[in-house]
Amino acid sequence: MATITQTTLDQLRQFDTPTICNVIELFEVRPYTEGYMDRTIKAAFPEFPPMVGFASTVTCRTAVKPLGGGAYTALPDQVDRFAELAGPPVVVFQDLDGASAAATFGEIMCTTYQAAGAVGLVTNGPGRDLEQVKAISFPVFTDGAVCSHGHIQILESHVPVLVGGIVIYAGDLLHGDCNGVTTIPLEIAGEVADAAAEFVAAEQVMLDVLHNEPFSTTRLREVAAEKDVLVGKLKARIRAR
C-alpha cells in the first residue's frame, strides 16, 4: 500500500473536493462517474474547510432494540481500531436499517471520536446535536437530522460499508467539503496533491478573463482553448510518469 505522508494530507486539504475529482480524472484510473458519494450525503456544516482522512468503517442500527448493552458499549472497541489506519480517521457509518429510524451520531460520539484523533464523520443516516457538534468544529456528512438516537447500536468495525452509493473499505482515503465526499485512490494520492495547484492555475487563466475582460464568445473560445492546452500538458506529464 502506498504511504501517504502528512505533507500530502496537508496539500490535499488546500483544495476543494471538485478540484480533487477533476485531478483524479487526469490519471484515468477509474470511470468519471465512480468513486464519489451521491447527493444523499451532504455536509452538515458546508462552511467548514475540506476534510481529509482515512475511513474507519462501522455498521450500526437504530430501529431495533438491542439484546444487551447501551449506546456506547462498543464505542471503546471501535475507537481502538483507529490505530490500524495510516493517518487521521474519518468515521464512516452505514446505517443498516432500510429507513433510518433515528440519529446515528450525536455530541458524545463526535466528541469521543475527535478526542481520539478523528477529523470527521460520514453516514448514510441522520445525526443530531448538530449545534454542539458544530461548536467543536467536527465535520459531519449525513442525509439529514433526527432528534432522537432511538436504539443506536454499533455493530461491526472495519468491514466494507455502502454509503452514498459507493463501497468504502477501512483505510480508504476520503476528501469532503460542501460539495460532497470522494475517495482518492491511495496509489495516486501524492501525485494528485502535487498536480492540484497546476490544475487550479490552468482554470484560473480562463476565470481571470471572464472576471476582468468584456465578455465575447471569440475571447471565450480563445481562453478555453488555452486552458485546455495547459490541462493537456499536465495530463501528458502525468501519463509519462
Backbone hydrogen bonds, N-H to C=O, Kabsch-Sander energy under -0.5 kcal/mol:
donor,donor_aa,acceptor,acceptor_aa,energy
4,I,2,A,-0.5
5,T,3,T,-0.6
9,L,5,T,-2.0
10,D,6,Q,-2.7
11,Q,7,T,-2.3
12,L,8,T,-2.6
13,R,9,L,-1.8
14,Q,11,Q,-1.5
15,F,12,L,-1.5
20,I,16,D,-1.8
21,C,17,T,-2.4
22,N,18,P,-2.5
23,V,19,T,-2.4
24,I,20,I,-2.4
25,E,21,C,-1.7
26,L,22,N,-0.8
26,L,23,V,-0.9
27,F,23,V,-0.6
27,F,24,I,-1.5
28,E,24,I,-0.5
28,E,25,E,-1.2
29,V,24,I,-0.5
34,E,31,P,-1.7
37,M,181,V,-3.0
38,D,164,G,-2.5
41,I,38,D,-1.7
42,K,40,T,-0.7
42,K,142,T,-3.2
44,A,140,V,-2.7
45,F,140,V,-0.6
48,F,45,F,-2.2
51,M,176,G,-3.1
53,G,174,L,-1.8
54,F,88,P,-3.1
55,A,172,D,-3.1
56,S,90,V,-2.7
57,T,55,A,-0.6
58,V,92,V,-2.2
59,T,156,E,-2.2
60,C,94,Q,-2.3
61,R,153,Q,-1.6
73,T,70,G,-1.2
75,L,72,Y,-0.9
78,Q,74,A,-2.2
79,V,75,L,-2.5
80,D,76,P,-2.2
81,R,77,D,-0.9
81,R,78,Q,-0.8
82,F,79,V,-1.8
83,A,80,D,-1.2
84,E,81,R,-1.8
85,L,82,F,-1.9
90,V,54,F,-2.6
91,V,120,G,-2.2
92,V,56,S,-2.2
93,F,91,V,-0.6
93,F,122,V,-2.6
94,Q,58,V,-2.4
95,D,93,F,-0.6
96,L,60,C,-3.0
96,L,94,Q,-0.7
103,A,148,S,-3.2
104,T,126,P,-3.2
110,C,106,G,-2.4
111,T,107,E,-2.5
112,T,108,I,-2.3
113,Y,109,M,-2.7
114,Q,110,C,-2.6
115,A,111,T,-2.3
116,A,112,T,-1.6
117,G,114,Q,-1.6
118,A,113,Y,-2.8
119,V,89,P,-3.1
120,G,89,P,-0.5
121,L,139,P,-1.6
122,V,91,V,-3.1
123,T,141,F,-2.4
124,N,93,F,-1.3
127,G,144,G,-1.8
128,R,105,F,-1.1
133,V,129,D,-2.4
134,K,130,L,-2.5
135,A,131,E,-1.7
136,I,132,Q,-0.9
136,I,133,V,-0.6
137,S,134,K,-1.9
138,F,133,V,-1.5
141,F,121,L,-2.1
142,T,42,K,-2.4
143,D,125,G,-1.5
146,V,127,G,-2.3
151,H,62,T,-2.9
152,I,149,H,-1.3
153,Q,61,R,-2.0
155,L,59,T,-3.0
158,H,57,T,-3.2
161,V,168,I,-2.3
163,V,161,V,-0.6
163,V,166,I,-2.3
166,I,163,V,-1.4
168,I,161,V,-3.0
171,G,55,A,-2.8
172,D,169,Y,-2.3
173,L,184,I,-0.6
174,L,53,G,-3.3
174,L,172,D,-0.5
175,H,182,T,-2.6
176,G,51,M,-2.3
177,D,180,G,-2.2
180,G,177,D,-1.8
182,T,175,H,-2.9
183,T,35,G,-2.8
184,I,173,L,-2.4
188,I,185,P,-1.6
189,A,185,P,-0.6
189,A,186,L,-0.8
192,V,188,I,-2.8
193,A,189,A,-2.2
194,D,190,G,-1.9
195,A,191,E,-2.2
196,A,192,V,-1.6
197,A,193,A,-0.6
199,F,195,A,-2.0
200,V,196,A,-2.5
201,A,197,A,-2.1
202,A,198,E,-1.9
203,E,199,F,-2.1
204,Q,200,V,-2.2
205,V,201,A,-1.2
206,M,202,A,-0.8
206,M,203,E,-0.5
207,L,203,E,-2.2
208,D,204,Q,-3.0
209,V,205,V,-1.2
210,L,206,M,-2.0
211,H,207,L,-2.5
212,N,208,D,-2.0
213,E,209,V,-2.3
220,L,216,S,-2.1
221,R,217,T,-2.4
222,E,218,T,-2.0
223,V,219,R,-2.7
224,A,220,L,-2.3
225,A,221,R,-2.0
226,E,222,E,-1.9
227,K,223,V,-2.4
228,D,224,A,-2.3
229,V,225,A,-2.0
230,L,226,E,-2.0
231,V,227,K,-2.5
232,G,228,D,-2.5
233,K,229,V,-2.3
234,L,230,L,-2.0
235,K,231,V,-2.7
236,A,232,G,-2.2
237,R,233,K,-2.1
238,I,234,L,-2.1
239,R,235,K,-2.6
240,A,236,A,-2.0
241,R,237,R,-1.5
